[in-house]
Amino acid sequence: MSDALTEKIHELLTPTEYVESIYSINLLKLHKRGIRGFLIDLDNTLVSRYDSEPTLKCRMWVKEVRAAGIALCISSNSFYPNRVQSISAALDIPAFFMAMKPFPFSLQTAMKQVLKLPKSAVAVVGDQVFTDVVAGNVLGLYTILVEPLELERSTGKKLVRGLERFVLRHGGAPA
């Protein structure tokens, strides 16, 4: 593989920032950087994959984000619209489900129609390299990878998580 191709793949798979959880995101630093909107993943980022309601801690964090001057929009690959809409309503955050990340189309739509912000003011927050980080990086957005809230149960998801860990170790997430 050519060095240029290797570098491009590395850029697509590497988040701008890697933190333990949404609660570890430095909102002040991002606000100073000009970030005014989050396109945030739902499952294993805001809530665990099997929760039907956000926790009190999550609700408080959403209030903190808004107080920091950052708007939110949920972007989820979930095929369960009722669940996404229920959590979206509980948090009072607009949401896109069946987002089909890493394809960037729903993120572009959310950025333009919901957040109404330029890409320089938007960060993508999620727990998966191959969906959230790649979609954000394709659009040239600031990307924040968080640790998933819980371990995967399905064999397929476990394999993907293992591959993501390999990529992060060998591709190098930022320090």
DAHU-V717166 format. One record per residue. N is the residue number from 0. RES is the residue in three letters. SS is DSSP state (H for helix, E for strand, C for the rest). D_CENTER is the distance of its C-alpha to the mean C-alpha in Angstrom with 1 decimal. Layout:
N;RES;SS;D_CENTER
N;RES;SS;D_CENTER
This chain:
0;MET;C;29.2
1;SER;C;29.6
2;ASP;H;28.2
3;ALA;H;26.6
4;LEU;H;24.8
5;THR;H;23.8
6;GLU;H;22.4
7;LYS;H;20.5
8;ILE;H;18.9
9;HIS;H;18.1
10;GLU;H;16.4
11;LEU;H;14.2
12;LEU;H;13.2
13;THR;C;13.0
14;PRO;C;10.1
15;THR;C;11.6
16;GLU;E;11.2
17;TYR;E;11.0
18;VAL;E;11.6
19;GLU;C;12.8
20;SER;C;10.8
21;ILE;H;9.5
22;TYR;H;13.2
23;SER;H;13.7
24;ILE;C;11.9
25;ASN;C;14.9
26;LEU;H;14.8
27;LEU;H;18.2
28;LYS;H;17.5
29;LEU;H;14.7
30;HIS;H;17.0
31;LYS;H;19.8
32;ARG;H;17.9
33;GLY;C;17.7
34;ILE;C;14.1
35;ARG;C;14.7
36;GLY;E;11.7
37;PHE;E;8.0
38;LEU;E;6.3
39;ILE;E;4.3
40;ASP;C;4.4
41;LEU;C;7.9
42;ASP;E;9.6
43;ASN;C;9.8
44;THR;C;7.1
45;LEU;C;9.2
46;VAL;E;12.1
47;SER;C;13.6
48;ARG;C;14.0
49;TYR;C;17.6
50;ASP;C;17.6
51;SER;C;18.8
52;GLU;C;18.5
53;PRO;C;16.3
54;THR;C;18.1
55;LEU;H;20.0
56;LYS;H;18.0
57;CYS;H;14.8
58;ARG;H;17.0
59;MET;H;18.4
60;TRP;H;15.1
61;VAL;H;14.3
62;LYS;H;17.8
63;GLU;H;17.4
64;VAL;H;14.5
65;ARG;H;16.8
66;ALA;H;19.7
67;ALA;C;18.1
68;GLY;C;18.1
69;ILE;C;14.5
70;ALA;E;13.8
71;LEU;E;11.0
72;CYS;E;10.2
73;ILE;E;8.6
74;SER;E;7.7
75;SER;C;8.8
76;ASN;C;10.9
77;SER;C;13.3
78;PHE;C;16.9
79;TYR;C;18.0
80;PRO;H;18.1
81;ASN;H;20.2
82;ARG;H;17.9
83;VAL;H;14.9
84;GLN;H;17.4
85;SER;H;19.0
86;ILE;H;16.0
87;SER;H;15.1
88;ALA;H;18.7
89;ALA;H;19.0
90;LEU;H;16.4
91;ASP;C;17.7
92;ILE;C;14.4
93;PRO;E;14.6
94;ALA;E;12.7
95;PHE;E;12.6
96;PHE;C;13.2
97;MET;C;14.3
98;ALA;C;11.8
99;MET;C;13.0
100;LYS;C;10.1
101;PRO;C;10.9
102;PHE;C;13.5
103;PRO;C;12.4
104;PHE;H;14.8
105;SER;H;12.9
106;LEU;H;10.4
107;GLN;H;13.8
108;THR;H;15.4
109;ALA;H;13.0
110;MET;H;13.4
111;LYS;H;17.1
112;GLN;H;18.1
113;VAL;H;16.1
114;LEU;H;14.9
115;LYS;C;17.8
116;LEU;C;16.7
117;PRO;C;17.2
118;LYS;H;14.6
119;SER;H;15.9
120;ALA;H;14.7
121;VAL;E;11.1
122;ALA;E;8.0
123;VAL;E;4.5
124;VAL;E;2.6
125;GLY;E;2.4
126;ASP;C;6.1
127;GLN;C;7.5
128;VAL;H;9.1
129;PHE;H;10.9
130;THR;H;8.5
131;ASP;H;5.0
132;VAL;H;7.0
133;VAL;H;10.1
134;ALA;H;9.2
135;GLY;H;8.2
136;ASN;H;11.2
137;VAL;H;13.4
138;LEU;C;13.2
139;GLY;C;13.8
140;LEU;C;11.0
141;TYR;E;10.1
142;THR;E;7.2
143;ILE;E;6.5
144;LEU;E;6.6
145;VAL;E;7.8
146;GLU;C;10.7
147;PRO;C;10.6
148;LEU;C;12.7
149;GLU;C;15.4
150;LEU;C;17.1
151;GLU;C;17.1
152;ARG;C;20.3
153;SER;C;20.8
154;THR;H;22.4
155;GLY;H;20.2
156;LYS;H;16.9
157;LYS;H;18.8
158;LEU;H;19.8
159;VAL;H;16.4
160;ARG;H;15.2
161;GLY;H;18.5
162;LEU;H;18.0
163;GLU;H;14.6
164;ARG;H;16.6
165;PHE;H;19.3
166;VAL;H;17.4
167;LEU;H;16.0
168;ARG;H;19.6
169;HIS;H;21.3
170;GLY;H;19.0
171;GLY;H;18.4
172;ALA;C;15.2
173;PRO;C;16.2
174;ALA;C;18.2
